[in-house]
Amino acid sequence: MTGESVVRPEDVLPDEVDRASMNGVDVRKGTVAAFVANARNLQRLAPGTAEYEAVAAQLRSLLPALTAVGVLEVFEPRSPALREIVAGG
């Protein structure tokens, strides 16, 4: 990344690169978008169902990458269920 104030997506991951190591964690392009899509899906599912648990497991698996990128330092989940998952529940 550049030392400038403005950071563009291509400064983080050039177009031809699909993943990068950030703070020691392998982060794929699309990780943040996948997390957001799954967080939205979680809201429409009934807790305790197999589909809910599958989405929650996917969210948990993405947490190390989101933490490495710093997303959770600047954004706080609004959904109580998502807050619980992020907190380790």
N, C-alpha and C positions, 0 to 999 in steps of 0.2 A: 504494500500500500504506500501511497505517497504521504509525505509529511504535511501536505496542505490541509486546509480546513474542509474543502469539499472532497468527498469520496464518491466516486462513481462505481457502479457495479463492476465494470471492467477493471477497475483498480484493485478490487478484491479478488475476482476470478476472471481472467481473460476469457473471451468467447470460446477458445479451443480447449479450455481446461474444465473438467467436470467435477473435480474435487480438490480440496486443499487441506493441509494440516493447520489447524488453528488451536493454539494453546495445547498442543499435543493430541488433539482429537481430529480424526478424519471426518471432514464435513463435505457432503455432496451438494452440488448445485441442486436446488429445489427443496432442500430440507425445510426451510422456513415455510415455504408455500404448502408443503405436505403437512406440516404441523398445524397450520391455520385451517386447512381443509378438514383434517381429522378433528380439530377442536370444534368446528362447526357441526360435523357429523355427530359428535358426542352429544350435542344439545338436543338432537331429535330422537335419540335412542333411550330406551328404558334401562335404567340401571339394573344390573344383575343378568341381563340377557347376554347370550354368547356374542352377539354383534357388538354390544357396548363394551364387553371385556376385551374383544379383539382390537377395537379402536383405542381403548385406554392403554392396552399393551403397546400399540404402535406409538402412541404419544410418549409413553415412558421411554421407549427405545430411542426416540428423537431428542429427549431432554439433554443428554450430554453434548450434542452438537449445538443446540440452542444456547446452552450455558457457555460453551466455548466461544461462540460468536458474540455473546453478550446481550442477546435479545431480552433475557429475563432481568437484566439490570436496568433496562429502560422501559419495559412494558410489563404490566401486571394483568394477569388473567381476570376477566370480569365474572366468568362462570364459576360458581362455587365448586362444581365437580372438577373443572380444570384446575382450579386453585389447589384442590386436594391432591390431584395427580402430581402437580408441580412440586408440592410440598413433600411428596414421597408417599402419598397414600394410594 
